[in-house]
Amino acid sequence: MDFKNIILEKKDGVARLTLNRPPVNVINREAIAEINTALEDIEMDDTVRVLILRGSGNKAFCAGVEVKDHIGEAMPKMMWEFGRIFSLLRNLGKPSIAVVNGVALGGGCELVAGCDLAIAAEKAKFGQPEIILGGLAPVAAAIMPRLFSEKKAFEMVLLGESIGAAEAERIGLVNKVVTEEELDKTADEFARKFLEKSGLSVKLCRDAFYQASDKAKFADALQIATDLGIKTWETGDGQEGLIAFMEKRKPNWKGK
């Protein structure tokens, strides 16, 4: 596929989607459409087991959505198309890892929140400055209270102030903070850990995790998680993993 604003590479089970709009990878409507197209492709590609999302260069992961695209009659469509990124990420069927090599502001911060895992360089900064310009960051308002405390999410969305990588790790916005030199290596290590597992099992467990977490009542979450948990153990890979453990050998995953 030919893209102007992103780069999509696939190799050894890993799709690497790079936001490529230097110097700080601000995305516009065209870039949003390309991201959605790439995510649809990744979802349908059975050879891809993991997605790594990052920004080009070393200044920024993504400094947000183009400000001028928030003005005028096209704004609502842009907002809905941007929101679709997060539906696609949630329904991707495979883990997504954000690799944050610099600032992640506005829509960039939301992209980090929308991925399953996030790794950040020590210099990374995160923030939702939309309120400073007079508006709401809708994805942040929807996702962040689910990731960490409602009060901290309120602070980020309603004050618009940035936080550093250490604070982002403390509150649960990112999983791990490393030096800039270790960033790509750490992302590859996370990806490798997924690749070592049954792709089918990862997909089913990931689906169950999110379907359960979306339930407001614990009893409902427990019910759906148990039903889907039974389904994972009934698969060929689920049984193979148990038998391999008892036989003290590596499992032979077959994806069914």
C-alpha positions as CSV (number, residue, x, y, z in Angstrom):
1,M,0.0,0.0,0.0
2,D,1.2,3.5,-0.8
3,F,0.7,6.0,2.0
4,K,1.8,9.7,2.2
5,N,1.6,10.2,6.0
6,I,2.4,6.9,7.5
7,I,4.7,4.0,6.9
8,L,3.4,0.4,7.2
9,E,5.9,-2.5,7.4
10,K,5.3,-6.1,8.1
11,K,7.9,-8.7,9.0
12,D,8.1,-11.8,11.0
13,G,4.6,-11.5,12.4
14,V,5.0,-7.8,13.5
15,A,3.3,-4.8,11.8
16,R,5.1,-1.6,12.3
17,L,2.9,1.5,11.7
18,T,5.0,4.7,11.8
19,L,3.4,8.2,11.9
20,N,5.5,10.0,9.3
21,R,4.7,13.7,9.3
22,P,7.9,15.4,10.6
23,P,8.9,17.3,12.6
24,V,6.4,16.3,15.3
25,N,4.0,14.0,13.4
26,V,0.9,16.1,13.7
27,I,-1.8,14.1,11.9
28,N,-4.4,15.6,9.5
29,R,-7.6,14.2,8.0
30,E,-5.7,12.4,5.3
31,A,-3.4,10.8,7.9
32,I,-6.4,9.7,9.9
33,A,-7.9,8.0,6.9
34,E,-4.6,6.2,6.2
35,I,-4.3,5.0,9.8
36,N,-7.8,3.6,9.6
37,T,-7.0,1.8,6.3
38,A,-3.8,0.4,7.7
39,L,-5.5,-0.9,10.8
40,E,-8.2,-2.5,8.7
41,D,-5.5,-4.2,6.7
42,I,-3.6,-5.4,9.8
43,E,-6.9,-6.8,11.3
44,M,-7.4,-8.9,8.2
45,D,-3.8,-10.1,7.8
46,D,-3.4,-13.4,9.6
47,T,0.4,-13.2,9.2
48,V,0.4,-10.2,11.6
49,R,0.4,-11.1,15.3
50,V,1.5,-7.8,16.9
51,L,1.2,-4.1,16.0
52,I,3.9,-1.6,17.0
53,L,2.8,2.0,16.6
54,R,5.4,4.8,16.8
55,G,6.3,8.2,15.4
56,S,9.1,9.0,13.0
57,G,12.2,10.8,14.2
58,N,13.2,11.3,17.9
59,K,11.2,14.5,18.7
60,A,7.7,13.2,18.9
61,F,5.4,10.2,18.9
62,C,2.6,12.5,17.8
63,A,1.8,16.1,18.7
64,G,-1.9,15.7,18.0
65,V,-4.4,16.4,15.3
66,E,-4.0,19.4,13.0
67,V,-5.6,22.4,14.7
68,K,-7.1,23.7,11.5
69,D,-9.0,20.5,11.0
70,H,-11.0,21.3,14.1
71,I,-12.5,24.4,12.3
72,G,-15.4,24.5,10.0
73,E,-18.1,22.1,8.7
74,A,-15.6,19.2,8.2
75,M,-14.8,19.0,11.9
76,P,-17.5,16.5,13.0
77,K,-16.5,14.1,10.2
78,M,-12.9,14.4,11.2
79,M,-13.8,13.7,14.9
80,W,-15.8,10.6,14.0
81,E,-13.1,9.3,11.7
82,F,-10.5,9.9,14.4
83,G,-12.7,8.0,16.9
84,R,-12.9,5.1,14.5
85,I,-9.2,4.5,15.0
86,F,-9.9,3.4,18.5
87,S,-12.7,1.1,17.6
88,L,-10.3,-0.5,15.1
89,L,-7.6,-0.8,17.7
90,R,-10.0,-2.4,20.2
91,N,-11.2,-4.9,17.6
92,L,-7.8,-5.5,16.1
93,G,-7.7,-9.1,17.4
94,K,-4.0,-8.8,18.2
95,P,-1.9,-6.8,20.7
96,S,-0.9,-3.2,20.0
97,I,2.2,-1.5,21.5
98,A,2.7,2.2,21.4
99,V,6.4,3.3,21.4
100,V,6.6,6.8,22.6
101,N,9.9,8.5,21.5
102,G,9.0,12.1,22.4
103,V,5.9,14.2,23.0
104,A,2.5,12.6,22.8
105,L,0.0,15.4,23.0
106,G,-3.8,15.7,22.2
107,G,-4.6,13.0,19.7
108,G,-1.1,11.6,20.1
109,C,-1.7,11.0,23.8
110,E,-5.1,9.4,23.0
111,L,-3.3,7.0,20.6
112,V,-1.1,5.9,23.4
113,A,-4.1,5.4,25.6
114,G,-5.8,3.4,22.9
115,C,-3.0,0.9,22.5
116,D,-2.9,-2.2,24.6
117,L,0.6,-1.5,25.9
118,A,2.8,1.5,25.9
119,I,6.6,2.0,26.3
120,A,8.0,5.4,26.7
121,A,11.5,7.0,26.5
122,E,12.5,8.9,29.7
123,K,12.1,12.2,27.9
124,A,8.5,11.6,26.7
125,K,5.8,14.0,27.6
126,F,2.0,13.4,27.6
127,G,-0.9,15.8,27.7
128,Q,-4.4,16.7,26.6
129,P,-4.2,20.4,25.8
130,E,-7.6,20.6,24.0
131,I,-9.3,22.4,26.9
132,I,-6.8,25.2,26.6
133,L,-8.1,25.8,23.1
134,G,-11.7,25.6,24.3
135,G,-12.7,22.0,23.5
136,L,-12.9,18.4,24.7
137,A,-10.6,15.5,23.9
138,P,-13.4,12.9,23.5
139,V,-11.3,9.8,23.3
140,A,-9.4,10.7,26.4
141,A,-12.7,11.4,28.2
142,A,-13.9,7.9,27.2
143,I,-10.7,5.9,27.8
144,M,-8.7,7.5,30.5
145,P,-11.1,7.0,33.4
146,R,-11.0,3.3,32.5
147,L,-7.1,3.3,32.6
148,F,-6.5,5.1,35.8
149,S,-8.4,7.0,38.5
150,E,-11.2,9.3,37.5
151,K,-9.7,12.2,39.4
152,K,-6.4,11.9,37.5
153,A,-8.2,11.6,34.2
154,F,-10.3,14.6,35.1
155,E,-7.1,16.5,35.8
156,M,-5.5,15.6,32.5
157,V,-8.6,16.3,30.4
158,L,-9.9,19.5,32.2
159,L,-6.6,21.2,33.1
160,G,-4.7,20.3,29.9
161,E,-1.3,20.2,31.6
162,S,1.5,17.8,30.5
163,I,3.1,15.1,32.6
164,G,6.4,13.3,32.2
165,A,7.1,9.7,31.4
166,A,7.7,8.7,35.1
167,E,4.3,10.1,36.1
168,A,2.6,8.5,33.1
169,E,4.0,5.1,34.2
170,R,3.0,5.8,37.8
171,I,-0.7,6.4,36.9
172,G,-0.8,3.6,34.4
173,L,-0.8,5.4,31.0
174,V,2.4,3.6,30.0
175,N,3.7,0.2,31.1
176,K,7.4,0.9,31.1
177,V,9.9,3.8,30.8
178,V,13.3,3.2,29.4
179,T,16.2,5.2,27.9
180,E,15.8,6.4,24.4
181,E,18.5,3.9,23.3
182,E,16.6,1.0,24.8
183,L,13.2,2.0,23.4
184,D,13.0,-0.1,20.2
185,K,14.8,-3.1,21.8
186,T,12.2,-3.1,24.6
187,A,9.3,-2.9,22.1
188,D,10.8,-5.8,20.2
189,E,11.1,-7.8,23.4
190,F,7.4,-7.2,24.2
191,A,6.5,-8.3,20.7
192,R,8.6,-11.4,20.9
193,K,6.8,-12.5,24.1
194,F,3.5,-12.4,22.3
195,L,4.9,-14.2,19.3
196,E,6.1,-17.0,21.5
197,K,2.5,-17.7,22.5
198,S,-0.4,-19.2,20.6
199,G,-1.8,-16.4,18.3
200,L,-5.3,-17.9,18.7
201,S,-5.0,-17.9,22.5
202,V,-3.8,-14.3,22.6
203,K,-6.7,-13.2,20.4
204,L,-9.3,-15.1,22.5
205,C,-7.9,-13.9,25.8
206,R,-7.6,-10.3,24.6
207,D,-11.2,-10.4,23.4
208,A,-12.3,-11.8,26.7
209,F,-10.3,-9.2,28.6
210,Y,-12.0,-6.3,26.9
211,Q,-15.5,-7.7,26.8
212,A,-15.3,-8.3,30.5
213,S,-13.7,-5.0,31.3
214,D,-16.5,-3.2,29.4
215,K,-19.1,-4.6,31.8
216,A,-20.2,-2.2,34.6
217,K,-21.2,-4.9,37.0
218,F,-18.6,-7.4,38.4
219,A,-21.1,-10.3,38.2
220,D,-21.6,-9.6,34.4
221,A,-17.9,-9.3,33.9
222,L,-17.2,-12.6,35.7
223,Q,-19.9,-14.4,33.7
224,I,-18.6,-13.4,30.3
225,A,-14.9,-13.9,31.3
226,T,-15.7,-17.4,32.6
227,D,-17.7,-18.3,29.4
228,L,-14.9,-17.0,27.2
229,G,-12.2,-18.5,29.5
230,I,-13.8,-22.0,29.0
231,K,-13.7,-21.3,25.2
232,T,-9.9,-20.7,25.3
233,W,-9.2,-23.9,27.2
234,E,-11.3,-25.9,24.8
235,T,-9.2,-24.9,21.7
236,G,-6.6,-27.2,20.4
237,D,-3.9,-24.8,21.4
238,G,-5.4,-24.5,24.9
239,Q,-5.2,-28.3,25.4
240,E,-1.8,-28.4,23.7
241,G,-0.4,-25.9,26.2
242,L,-1.6,-27.9,29.2
243,I,-0.3,-31.2,27.8
244,A,3.0,-29.7,26.8
245,F,3.4,-28.3,30.4
246,M,2.7,-31.7,31.9
247,E,5.1,-33.4,29.4
248,K,7.8,-30.8,30.1
249,R,8.2,-29.7,26.5
250,K,7.6,-26.7,24.4
251,P,4.0,-26.4,23.0
252,N,3.4,-26.9,19.3
253,W,1.0,-24.2,18.5
254,K,-1.3,-24.8,15.5
255,G,-3.7,-21.8,15.7
256,K,-6.8,-23.8,16.2
